[in-house]
Amino acid sequence: MRVSYGGSGTGGLTPDSLSGEPVWLELFERWLAEGVSAQIPEPNAMVVATVDAEGVPATRTVLCKGVDARGIVFYTNHDSDKGRDIATHPVASATFPWIAMERQVHFRGPVTQVSREETRAYWTTRPRGSQLGAIASQQSRPIASRAALEEQAADVARRAGGVDGDAPIDVPDNWGGYLIAPTVVEFWQGGANRLHDRVRASLVDGRWDVSRLQP
């Protein structure tokens, strides 16, 4: 249950690896593209952590569906556990665990909802079945059985003209995007003998401060 790291670029990650504005964006996009090229499973998957009203943290894996100078974007039901957590404590962290490449990238910062226009633009790119599934699922709520869930989904599909229909499906009011606008971004590259490379960019008084951390 122990893996020796250091086979893919030990020493290649330094504070000078981060440049541009914001300083984290270029390197993150390059690492993400390299993950896609390496065909690692779900390279845009990230583990998102939120905190509930009692201060209890929870994590779950979601898909990043946008990245730009503002931060990273994911979509979900606003009434889900994470949606309710964010409404109470509008902060989150997200980690991209590219273990196959001996890399991780970690973000944390405040969270806001993206505009309805941005949500609608993304919604139109989703497969019709995914649109119907998002409407059918009362996310994070209990349900009696798998059969009940499938019947709930089938009823929504019937009312929308079927999974193979062509009538446009409106984005639900309780579904949309969240933007994590990072104040901290940390890059991690596995190193031999547990001497991993860690480089952190922190937003301080409107400027990014970049430093190397001990592993």
Backbone bond lengths (Angstrom), bond angles and torsions (degrees), N, CA, C in turn:
res aa  C-N    CA-C-N  psi(-1)  N-CA   C-N-CA  omega(-1)  CA-C   N-CA-C  phi
1 M - - - 1.461 - - 1.524 111.13 -
2 R 1.314 118.00 18.97 1.463 121.22 178.13 1.522 108.60 -125.42
3 V 1.315 115.97 131.57 1.459 122.27 -179.96 1.519 108.89 -115.37
4 S 1.329 116.32 134.84 1.459 120.53 175.81 1.517 109.32 -87.15
5 Y 1.334 116.00 122.21 1.454 120.88 179.86 1.521 110.50 -91.66
6 G 1.297 115.25 171.91 1.450 120.83 175.02 1.501 114.02 115.15
7 G 1.349 116.54 10.44 1.453 119.12 -176.89 1.508 114.92 -91.02
8 S 1.321 118.40 -5.51 1.468 119.18 -174.30 1.518 110.85 -139.29
9 G 1.320 115.26 71.17 1.457 117.13 169.98 1.500 115.74 100.84
10 T 1.338 119.26 25.84 1.450 120.40 177.47 1.527 109.98 -55.49
11 G 1.320 115.76 132.98 1.449 120.02 179.80 1.518 113.75 86.04
12 G 1.335 117.28 -7.66 1.455 119.77 -178.27 1.506 114.06 -79.44
13 L 1.345 117.17 -15.85 1.456 121.25 -179.15 1.522 109.33 -99.62
14 T 1.319 117.09 117.21 1.463 123.21 177.66 1.519 108.44 -135.73
15 P 1.335 118.18 167.48 1.471 119.31 175.08 1.523 112.62 -55.63
16 D 1.330 117.33 -29.76 1.468 119.96 179.30 1.526 112.43 -71.51
17 S 1.346 116.85 -10.72 1.465 119.94 177.64 1.520 111.97 -69.04
18 L 1.328 116.60 -19.85 1.455 121.55 -178.86 1.520 109.73 -98.63
19 S 1.310 115.20 126.34 1.463 120.15 179.59 1.518 108.85 -156.10
20 G 1.323 115.97 169.16 1.461 120.49 179.91 1.512 111.02 94.07
21 E 1.323 115.84 -167.79 1.462 121.24 -178.26 1.521 109.21 -140.37
22 P 1.333 117.50 114.55 1.453 125.73 -6.68 1.529 111.78 -70.91
23 V 1.310 116.50 161.55 1.466 120.16 -169.15 1.520 113.45 -66.03
24 W 1.328 117.87 -22.74 1.466 121.04 -175.06 1.519 113.05 -86.38
25 L 1.329 119.10 -19.09 1.460 121.69 -165.78 1.527 112.79 -67.38
26 E 1.319 117.94 -47.63 1.459 120.73 -175.67 1.525 111.71 -61.87
27 L 1.334 116.78 -46.26 1.470 119.45 -179.31 1.517 111.09 -67.24
28 F 1.332 117.64 -40.39 1.463 119.63 178.85 1.525 110.97 -61.51
29 E 1.322 117.15 -45.96 1.461 119.75 -179.97 1.528 111.11 -63.18
30 R 1.332 116.99 -36.08 1.465 119.60 178.71 1.525 110.86 -67.78
31 W 1.321 116.97 -44.81 1.464 119.74 178.59 1.524 110.98 -63.87
32 L 1.321 117.30 -39.96 1.465 119.98 177.86 1.521 110.28 -62.76
33 A 1.330 117.92 -44.60 1.461 121.41 178.60 1.524 110.95 -62.22
34 E 1.328 117.02 -37.52 1.458 119.91 177.89 1.523 111.13 -68.13
35 G 1.324 117.00 -34.19 1.463 120.47 174.53 1.516 111.89 -64.71
36 V 1.330 116.37 -40.12 1.464 120.68 176.63 1.527 109.81 -64.17
37 S 1.325 117.30 -45.85 1.465 121.43 -179.61 1.524 111.65 -62.71
38 A 1.335 116.48 -35.00 1.459 120.77 179.68 1.524 112.19 -78.20
39 Q 1.331 116.66 -5.94 1.466 123.10 178.03 1.528 112.02 59.62
40 I 1.335 116.26 37.65 1.455 117.76 173.12 1.525 107.80 -72.24
41 P 1.331 118.75 148.79 1.467 120.65 -177.68 1.530 111.78 -62.41
42 E 1.318 115.88 132.13 1.464 122.96 174.00 1.539 111.68 45.11
43 P 1.332 118.36 64.27 1.466 119.66 -177.42 1.527 113.56 -62.23
44 N 1.338 117.72 -21.11 1.465 120.07 178.42 1.518 113.13 -93.27
45 A 1.347 117.04 10.18 1.463 120.23 176.45 1.524 109.57 -75.79
46 M 1.316 115.34 138.89 1.470 120.29 179.75 1.521 108.84 -141.81
47 V 1.319 115.48 147.72 1.461 122.24 178.26 1.518 107.73 -92.75
48 V 1.321 116.40 114.23 1.469 121.94 -176.76 1.523 109.26 -102.26
49 A 1.320 115.87 130.86 1.460 122.24 178.29 1.525 109.72 -112.72
50 T 1.335 115.19 134.55 1.465 122.17 174.70 1.523 108.11 -131.47
51 V 1.324 115.99 172.67 1.462 121.88 -178.47 1.520 108.36 -128.56
52 D 1.341 116.63 133.42 1.457 119.18 -177.97 1.528 111.46 -85.97
53 A 1.334 115.95 -175.60 1.457 121.09 -174.78 1.521 112.63 -62.87
54 E 1.344 117.23 -25.36 1.460 121.52 178.90 1.524 112.52 -91.22
55 G 1.328 116.60 3.50 1.452 120.01 -179.78 1.516 114.41 82.94
56 V 1.327 117.67 13.30 1.459 121.72 -179.49 1.532 108.88 -89.41
57 P 1.336 117.91 124.14 1.466 119.66 -179.35 1.518 112.23 -79.79
58 A 1.313 115.87 155.02 1.461 122.51 174.20 1.519 108.27 -143.46
59 T 1.325 115.99 144.25 1.459 121.16 177.08 1.509 109.52 -123.22
60 R 1.326 114.85 153.74 1.470 121.86 174.95 1.520 107.62 -160.75
61 T 1.326 115.61 157.78 1.462 120.40 -179.63 1.517 109.57 -94.87
62 V 1.321 115.99 128.62 1.463 122.63 175.90 1.526 107.61 -131.25
63 L 1.319 116.24 172.73 1.454 120.49 179.79 1.522 110.49 -103.38
64 C 1.309 116.39 129.38 1.459 121.69 172.46 1.526 108.00 -71.35
65 K 1.325 116.74 127.11 1.461 121.05 -177.78 1.521 113.03 -117.42
66 G 1.312 116.61 11.22 1.455 119.57 176.21 1.509 110.18 -172.93
67 V 1.311 116.57 142.47 1.460 121.68 173.79 1.521 108.08 -146.28
68 D 1.318 116.31 130.99 1.457 122.16 175.83 1.524 107.31 -156.34
69 A 1.308 116.48 -168.24 1.462 120.18 -175.59 1.527 112.78 -62.17
70 R 1.331 117.78 -20.80 1.460 120.10 178.98 1.518 112.14 -72.96
71 G 1.356 116.07 -35.99 1.454 121.51 -174.55 1.506 110.90 148.27
72 I 1.341 116.96 -148.47 1.460 122.28 -177.30 1.530 109.69 -120.05
73 V 1.329 115.25 147.05 1.462 121.99 -172.62 1.524 110.26 -123.21
74 F 1.330 115.87 137.87 1.463 121.79 169.61 1.521 108.37 -136.90
75 Y 1.330 115.94 163.62 1.468 121.75 -175.50 1.519 110.12 -122.94
76 T 1.329 115.20 145.44 1.455 119.75 -179.77 1.523 109.69 -166.86
77 N 1.325 115.16 176.18 1.462 122.95 174.23 1.530 108.67 -77.05
78 H 1.326 116.77 127.24 1.459 119.98 -179.27 1.528 112.23 -64.74
79 D 1.332 117.59 -20.45 1.459 121.20 -179.73 1.526 112.28 -91.86
80 S 1.332 117.57 2.32 1.461 120.86 177.71 1.524 110.13 -70.54
81 D 1.337 115.96 171.82 1.465 119.01 177.56 1.526 111.22 -56.84
82 K 1.327 117.25 -45.87 1.459 118.49 -178.35 1.523 111.65 -68.54
83 G 1.335 116.90 -34.12 1.454 119.83 176.71 1.517 111.70 -63.78
84 R 1.328 116.70 -42.37 1.467 120.15 178.74 1.526 110.81 -68.87
85 D 1.343 116.05 -38.53 1.467 118.72 176.72 1.526 111.14 -59.46
86 I 1.326 115.87 -46.46 1.463 120.11 -177.69 1.527 111.07 -65.36
87 A 1.333 116.90 -34.86 1.470 119.69 177.18 1.523 110.84 -63.47
88 T 1.341 116.21 -31.97 1.463 121.00 -179.54 1.516 111.81 -84.92
89 H 1.325 116.49 -46.81 1.469 123.18 179.64 1.527 107.30 -128.27
90 P 1.312 118.82 94.77 1.474 121.56 -173.34 1.530 113.31 -77.71
91 V 1.325 115.47 58.11 1.459 122.70 174.32 1.522 107.24 -138.58
92 A 1.331 116.42 156.42 1.460 120.17 179.22 1.517 109.37 -160.10
93 S 1.319 115.17 163.46 1.460 121.21 169.42 1.514 107.86 -124.81
94 A 1.333 115.76 156.34 1.466 121.18 178.77 1.522 108.33 -144.62
95 T 1.332 116.07 134.22 1.455 121.46 179.81 1.516 109.69 -125.27
96 F 1.317 116.10 129.12 1.462 122.85 173.77 1.532 107.44 -94.72
97 P 1.332 118.38 107.74 1.465 120.99 -174.58 1.527 112.19 -93.83
98 W 1.309 116.28 79.81 1.465 120.44 -179.59 1.529 109.66 -86.24
99 I 1.328 115.13 64.22 1.460 120.99 -173.01 1.522 111.31 -63.18
100 A 1.322 117.88 -35.55 1.465 120.57 179.76 1.519 111.92 -61.17
101 M 1.326 117.14 -23.29 1.456 121.96 179.28 1.528 111.58 -105.36
102 E 1.341 115.68 9.08 1.467 121.78 -179.05 1.522 110.73 57.48
103 R 1.340 115.49 41.45 1.461 120.49 -177.59 1.518 110.75 -138.88
104 Q 1.316 114.50 151.33 1.457 122.49 167.62 1.527 107.96 -142.69
105 V 1.332 115.72 151.63 1.465 121.16 169.32 1.524 106.99 -131.78
106 H 1.316 115.11 133.34 1.458 121.53 -175.40 1.531 109.67 -122.07
107 F 1.332 115.35 132.36 1.467 122.58 177.32 1.523 108.90 -119.55
108 R 1.304 116.49 146.49 1.464 119.30 165.78 1.517 110.16 -152.95
109 G 1.356 113.81 146.60 1.451 118.88 -178.10 1.510 111.42 167.66
110 P 1.325 117.46 -175.31 1.458 122.11 -179.81 1.525 111.90 -69.47
111 V 1.318 115.21 154.61 1.462 122.16 -177.44 1.522 109.77 -122.40
112 T 1.324 115.38 135.77 1.463 121.21 173.27 1.529 108.46 -133.67
113 Q 1.328 116.20 157.91 1.452 120.25 173.62 1.530 109.20 -76.01
114 V 1.323 116.29 140.85 1.458 119.57 173.78 1.527 108.35 -75.60
115 S 1.307 117.16 167.93 1.460 121.13 -178.29 1.525 110.54 -66.45
116 R 1.322 115.48 156.97 1.465 119.62 177.01 1.522 110.14 -63.96
117 E 1.326 117.89 -31.64 1.462 120.73 178.16 1.524 110.29 -63.91
118 E 1.329 116.98 -42.73 1.461 120.23 178.59 1.528 110.54 -66.85
119 T 1.328 116.70 -39.71 1.468 120.13 177.43 1.521 110.64 -62.60
120 R 1.332 117.48 -45.53 1.470 119.87 -179.42 1.523 111.22 -63.03
121 A 1.327 116.70 -39.03 1.469 119.93 179.66 1.523 110.46 -61.90
122 Y 1.329 117.30 -41.36 1.466 119.54 177.49 1.530 111.13 -70.49
123 W 1.335 116.92 -41.83 1.468 122.04 -177.82 1.525 110.85 -54.18
124 T 1.315 117.52 -39.23 1.465 120.65 -177.12 1.530 112.40 -68.23
125 T 1.327 117.50 -17.68 1.469 120.28 178.21 1.522 112.39 -86.27
126 R 1.312 118.05 -12.04 1.468 120.64 -176.69 1.524 110.43 -77.53
127 P 1.329 118.37 144.92 1.464 120.44 174.22 1.532 110.11 -58.05
128 R 1.318 115.81 148.76 1.463 119.75 -178.11 1.533 111.64 -56.71
129 G 1.323 116.55 -39.89 1.460 119.36 179.13 1.515 112.43 -61.20
130 S 1.339 116.53 -37.33 1.457 120.35 178.05 1.525 110.90 -69.43
131 Q 1.321 116.86 -36.76 1.457 120.01 175.57 1.526 110.61 -60.69
132 L 1.332 115.46 -47.57 1.465 119.82 -179.27 1.525 111.16 -64.33
133 G 1.332 116.39 -39.62 1.459 119.75 178.64 1.516 112.16 -63.01
134 A 1.338 116.64 -39.11 1.459 120.19 178.84 1.523 111.30 -64.37
135 I 1.327 116.58 -35.13 1.466 120.58 178.43 1.526 110.72 -73.32
136 A 1.329 116.05 -40.30 1.467 120.51 -174.45 1.521 112.79 -70.46
137 S 1.324 117.55 -35.23 1.459 120.70 -173.70 1.524 111.94 -81.81
138 Q 1.304 116.27 122.12 1.466 121.15 169.49 1.528 106.04 -86.87
139 Q 1.317 114.84 78.96 1.462 122.08 -165.11 1.521 112.98 -53.89
140 S 1.334 114.71 134.52 1.462 125.74 178.11 1.526 112.99 77.21
141 R 1.340 118.52 -0.78 1.457 120.69 177.67 1.536 109.95 -91.24
142 P 1.342 118.27 146.85 1.468 120.55 177.81 1.530 111.65 -64.22
143 I 1.325 115.94 152.69 1.462 122.21 172.84 1.517 108.00 -144.55
144 A 1.316 116.48 150.20 1.465 120.86 -169.40 1.518 113.26 -67.45
145 S 1.342 118.01 -37.10 1.461 119.33 -173.61 1.517 110.21 -163.12
146 R 1.328 115.34 168.25 1.466 120.75 173.86 1.522 109.98 -62.57
147 A 1.336 115.86 -39.07 1.459 119.61 179.76 1.529 110.82 -61.27
148 A 1.318 116.77 -40.08 1.467 120.36 178.83 1.526 110.76 -64.60
149 L 1.335 116.57 -39.21 1.457 120.55 178.23 1.525 110.64 -63.93
150 E 1.327 116.37 -44.34 1.463 119.68 -179.18 1.525 111.47 -66.44
151 E 1.322 117.25 -36.51 1.462 119.60 177.30 1.526 110.87 -67.79
152 Q 1.313 116.75 -38.10 1.461 121.46 176.50 1.528 110.16 -60.70
153 A 1.337 115.97 -43.61 1.463 120.59 179.10 1.525 111.14 -67.67
154 A 1.323 116.77 -39.86 1.459 120.67 179.85 1.527 110.87 -64.23
155 D 1.323 116.70 -37.58 1.468 120.16 179.30 1.529 110.57 -65.51
156 V 1.327 116.66 -41.98 1.462 120.04 177.50 1.523 110.37 -62.99
157 A 1.328 116.69 -42.85 1.459 120.67 -179.74 1.526 111.25 -62.95
158 R 1.330 117.37 -41.61 1.467 120.55 179.09 1.517 110.83 -60.70
159 R 1.314 116.29 -44.87 1.465 120.38 -177.93 1.528 112.52 -68.90
160 A 1.347 115.95 -21.61 1.475 119.91 -179.82 1.522 112.50 -95.72
161 G 1.326 116.98 2.79 1.455 119.91 179.63 1.515 114.68 94.91
162 G 1.337 116.28 12.03 1.458 120.28 175.38 1.515 113.71 94.25
163 V 1.341 113.87 158.96 1.459 120.06 179.47 1.520 110.91 -63.96
164 D 1.324 116.51 -30.95 1.464 121.10 -179.30 1.523 112.98 -95.68
165 G 1.322 117.38 9.10 1.461 120.65 179.29 1.514 111.98 -69.61
166 D 1.325 114.93 173.05 1.471 118.61 -178.81 1.521 112.80 -123.98
167 A 1.325 118.17 1.39 1.462 120.24 177.15 1.529 109.48 -71.14
168 P 1.332 118.38 132.62 1.470 120.53 179.45 1.525 111.44 -58.48
169 I 1.317 116.07 145.99 1.460 122.78 179.01 1.521 107.93 -111.91
170 D 1.319 116.19 122.82 1.460 120.36 -179.13 1.523 110.86 -72.98
171 V 1.331 116.08 144.88 1.454 120.44 176.69 1.525 109.20 -68.69
172 P 1.337 118.10 132.77 1.470 119.85 -179.78 1.529 111.49 -64.16
173 D 1.327 115.79 151.22 1.463 120.45 179.45 1.525 112.00 -64.61
174 N 1.339 116.52 -28.25 1.462 119.82 -176.03 1.529 112.67 -98.03
175 W 1.313 116.63 25.35 1.471 121.40 -179.79 1.515 108.78 -134.28
176 G 1.343 116.50 136.78 1.451 117.67 179.80 1.507 112.96 178.83
177 G 1.321 115.26 -171.33 1.447 121.83 -173.94 1.510 113.36 -98.76
178 Y 1.331 114.38 152.20 1.456 122.74 174.23 1.522 108.76 -123.25
179 L 1.306 115.60 139.06 1.454 122.92 177.22 1.519 109.31 -110.26
180 I 1.340 116.13 120.87 1.459 120.89 169.11 1.521 106.43 -91.26
181 A 1.321 116.49 112.60 1.466 122.25 179.51 1.525 107.25 -96.23
182 P 1.318 118.95 98.33 1.462 119.81 -166.51 1.521 113.67 -70.06
183 T 1.317 114.03 140.38 1.451 121.59 167.25 1.524 110.08 -104.94
184 V 1.334 116.00 -13.48 1.464 122.78 175.10 1.515 108.41 -138.42
185 V 1.329 116.82 130.60 1.461 122.51 172.45 1.528 106.82 -131.82
186 E 1.328 116.14 125.45 1.462 120.12 -178.64 1.532 110.59 -122.22
187 F 1.309 115.40 130.56 1.462 123.11 176.24 1.524 108.62 -103.94
188 W 1.334 115.51 137.88 1.466 122.41 -177.16 1.516 108.27 -131.56
189 Q 1.325 115.15 128.08 1.467 121.39 176.72 1.522 107.96 -125.96
190 G 1.333 116.55 125.43 1.451 120.32 -178.56 1.512 112.41 -60.86
191 G 1.333 116.02 141.61 1.449 121.43 179.97 1.515 111.73 -132.11
192 A 1.317 116.51 160.30 1.462 121.80 179.92 1.524 110.60 -64.28
193 N 1.351 115.19 145.78 1.464 121.70 176.37 1.528 112.52 59.08
194 R 1.317 115.64 31.38 1.464 122.74 179.37 1.523 113.03 63.80
195 L 1.319 117.86 15.51 1.457 120.72 175.28 1.526 108.62 -90.76
196 H 1.330 114.28 66.92 1.454 121.44 -177.10 1.529 110.77 -69.20
197 D 1.323 115.86 154.39 1.457 121.74 172.40 1.523 109.07 -89.73
198 R 1.334 116.44 126.80 1.462 121.95 175.63 1.517 108.36 -129.60
199 V 1.331 115.64 124.39 1.465 121.11 177.90 1.523 107.44 -126.78
200 R 1.318 115.34 126.31 1.467 120.91 -176.70 1.523 110.52 -117.39
201 A 1.338 114.85 134.32 1.468 121.94 172.39 1.524 107.61 -109.86
202 S 1.321 117.19 123.67 1.466 122.70 -178.87 1.523 109.28 -120.70
203 L 1.312 116.02 133.26 1.463 121.18 179.22 1.525 108.83 -86.03
204 V 1.322 116.41 112.53 1.464 122.29 -176.88 1.526 108.75 -126.96
205 D 1.330 115.65 117.49 1.470 120.93 179.42 1.530 111.80 52.27
206 G 1.332 115.35 42.11 1.455 120.58 175.57 1.507 115.43 80.76
207 R 1.333 118.06 2.65 1.462 121.80 179.70 1.526 109.50 -124.92
208 W 1.325 115.64 146.57 1.455 120.49 179.30 1.521 110.25 -88.76
209 D 1.327 114.99 124.40 1.453 122.68 175.62 1.526 107.29 -104.55
210 V 1.329 116.73 126.10 1.464 122.45 -176.20 1.516 109.32 -113.97
211 S 1.336 116.37 131.20 1.458 120.04 -179.46 1.522 110.35 -146.22
212 R 1.316 115.71 156.72 1.462 122.50 172.77 1.520 108.62 -89.47
213 L 1.335 115.86 137.85 1.461 121.89 177.77 1.521 110.36 -111.58
214 Q 1.298 116.56 149.80 1.447 119.82 172.41 1.531 109.31 -70.16
215 P 1.338 116.55 145.68 1.473 118.51 -177.25 1.523 112.25 -72.66
